[in-house]
Amino acid sequence: MRLALLSPIHGQSIDHIARQLENYRVFLAPFELRHYFHVSLESHPDLQSELTAFAEREGHNIVFTKRRQPTWRPCTAYALCELIKTALSDQHIHDKVLIHTDTDLLVSAKAKDQLQNHRIGCGNNFFKFSNVRWKWTGKAKADPRLQHFIQEMLDGDLSKLRSGRVCGVFMPWAVFQLFGVMFRYYFKDDYFKRKPERHWPVTEIAIPSILHLLEGQDAIFSPPLIEVPKDKKVPRHMIDRLLKRGDHFGLKKIARDPNSDAFQHVLRLQAQAAKEL
């Protein structure tokens, strides 16, 4: 399988990204991987050049967006717009696309089976603006870009809105081509730059809603590849639970602390998988 991996990256060193590249190469072998990276404006000025040199030494296939955008913790929509543009304008054709972040690590080679056997993986919940439990609801409701999308593409029908986790979302290349054009059309403008106090995770509504629009409102999606822990510190038992449950195949945040028991456990699983290649 030819897999395009889109990721916004941020940092003062390449260490966590280098670890992730090797992690994905092991657990996704023998897939043909092509990584598309957006380096945030807040990153170290040498991050891109150092990562380029590392990839050349280690044989990783990476591409950077030409334009760099600011990123804010709750939202990477601008970075995703640049990543979509770069992937769609590239000369490479892929079978599937995986969207992730730079702190995700895989924990099982069964991730390959999930990508091969399931069409789309994405959060898949109905969304209502009356949901006061979600802290971003007010900002989402006030976002004119989302209102524009609802009126034009959903005929004003709020019941067609979807929401959910999108870290590790995957889709076929043909779907991505349509999705990418639509996402950039509705969410590329400078709303957050003009109103920085209005940041919210727009991708958590935009991505599921666009995919349902393309696939049909009754479409059933698999879960995204990556699970997002509720706590900042990832316990080791969470990895074992993932392996036993078999519905997610990686964890967000785990690459942040290379000294943790959970990270060391992933390294052992990775070494075991490498021996089996």
N, C-alpha and C positions, 0 to 999 in steps of 0.2 A: 504493500500500500504506500502511495505517495502522500505524505501528511505535511500540511502547512501548519506551523505552530506560531500563533500571534501572541506577543507578550509585551506589555509596557514594562520597562525596567527602570530601576532607580537605585542609586547607592553611591558610596564613596570608594568602593573597591569592587572588583569583579568576582570575588571569592564565591559568593552565594550563587551567582549566575553560572560560574564554571562548574560548581557542584551539580547544579540542576541539569546542565547540558549532558554531563556524563550519566546522571540518573535516568534521563529520558532515553539516551542512546541504549542503555542496558535494557531497561524494561520495555522499550518499544522495538527492539531488534526483532526481525530484520527490516522494519519499515524504513522507507527512504524519507528522512526528515529534512525539512528546510525551515529554519527559524527566522521569523520576522520580528525585529526588535524596534521599539520606540524608546529612546533614552530621554528621560525627563530633563527639563532645563535645570532642575535643581541638583542634578547628579554631578559627580566629580568631572572636571573638564577633560580628563584623560580616560574616562571610563570606556568610551567607544573605541578609541585606538588600542587600548590594552586588551579589550575583548576581541577585537579583530585579530590581533597578533596571537592570542590564545587559540582562537578558532582555527587559524591557519596551521598552527603547530599540531593541534590535536585532531584535525580533520572534521571539524563541525561546519555545516553549511548554514551560514547566517547572512542576513540582509538587514540593513538599517533603513529606517524611514529617512527621507531627505530633510524633512522638516521636523523640528523638535518643538513640542508644546509644553506648557506648564501642566502639572498634574496635581490634584489635591486628593487627600486620602479617601474621601468618600466617593470620588468620581474620577474615572479615567476615560471619559467619553471622547475627549479631544485626542488622546493617544490612540484610541481605537479607530477614530476616523482616519488618522495618518496610516495606521497599520493596514486598514482596509484598502486605502488608496494604493499603498505600496504593493500589496499582494495582488490586487486586480490588474495593476499595470506591469507586473512582472511577466516574463515570457514563459514561466513554468506553469504547467497544468497539474493540479493535485486531485487526489481522490476525495480527501476529506480535509477539513479545517478544524483545528483545536485552538480555542482561546483560553489563555491562562495568565497567571501572574508570576513574578520572579521569585516568590517564596514558596511555590508549590513543589512538592516532591511526590513521585509515584512510589507505591509500596508493593506492587504486584504486576507481574508480566501479563496477568489476565486483563490488564487495561487494553491490550491488543484485541482480545476477543470482544470486549465491549465496543470498541471502535469499528470492528469489522462486522459485527452482528446486529448493530443497532443503528438506525438511520440518523436520529437526532438525540442529543442529550442536553437537557436544559431544564431549569426550574419551571414549574408548571402549575401555578396557583392562580385562582381567580383573584382579581384585585378590585377593591372598592375604596373610593375616597373617604368613606365613612370609617375606615380602619384607623382608629386613633392610637392603636397599640404600636403601629410602625412610626417611628419618630420622624420619618421623612415625608409623611403624607401631606402635610401642609405645603411644603416646598414643591412637591410633585404636582399638586393641584394648581399651584400658582405658576408653573412653568409654561410659558406660551408655546414652546415647541411641542410639548406633549399635547396641549389642547389642539394645536394645528393638526397633529397626527390623528387625534381622535376624530376630529371633524371630517378630515379628508379621506382617511383610509378606513375608519370604523363607522362612518356615517353617523357619528355622534353617539354611538351605542357604547356606553361605559361598561356594559357587561362583557364586552369582547376584550377588555384589558386583562393582561396576565402579568404575573410577577414571580420572582423566584431567584434563587442563587444561579449565577452565571459563570462562576469560576470553574473552568473545565468544560464549558459548553462546546459541543462538536456538531458538525453538520456536513453533508455532502458538498462538494465544490460547486455544483450547479445551484444549490440552494444558497450557498454563501454569496455567489455572484449577484443574485437578486437581493438578498438580505443586505449586502454591503452598500449597494446603490441606494436602497431605501433608508438605511440608517444614516448615511452621510447627508442625504437630502433633508431629512427632518431634524437632525441633531448636530450638524456641523457648525452652526453659527456661533457668535461670540457672546451668547447670553451670560455664561458664567464669568467671562472676563469682565463684562460690564457690571455684573452684580455678584461679586465673589461671596457675599453673604448668603447667596441662594444655592450654593453647592448641595447636591444630593446625588445618590447613586442611580443616575438615570438609566444605566444599562440594565438594572434589575427589573425594570418595567419595559424598556424599549426592546430589548432582545427577545424575551418571551412573547411579547405582543406581536412583533413583526414576524417571528417564526410561525405563530399560530395563524396569522393572516395569510402567510404563504402556503401553509400545510392544511389549513382548514380548522375551524373552531373545535372540531371533535377530535383533532389529532392527539395522540398520546405520545409523550416523549419519555425517554429514559432519563434517569437522574444525570446531572453533569458528572464528569469524571472525578472532580475534586470535591471533597467535603470540607466545610469551613468549621473549625472548632469554635465553640462559644468562648472559651477562655484563651488568654494570650499564651499560656504555657500548655503545650500539647503533651498529655500523658502517654506513656508507652502503651498502656492497655487499649488506648483508642486505635492504635494501629492493628493490634490483634483482633479487635472488634470489627474493624473494616474488612480484614481478611476473612473472617468467619462469616460476616454478613453478605459480602459479595455484591454490594450495590454501588460502592464507590471504590476507587483504586488509587487514590492519592489524597494528600492533606495539604491545605493551605497553612501558612505560617511556620511550618516545621523547619524550614531552612534558616530561620532567623537565629537559632541557637545551636551551633554545631557541637556544643559540649553537653547537650541534654541527652538523657537516656533514650528518648524517642528518636532523636537524630542518629545516635549510634546504632539503634535497632534497625533503622532504615539502611544504614551502611552494611550491616550484616546481611540483610535480605537482598540488597543489591549485589553484594559479593557472591552470594549463593546463586543468584540469577545469572551473573556473568559466567560462572563456571558451567552453567547448563547450556550456554549458547553454542 
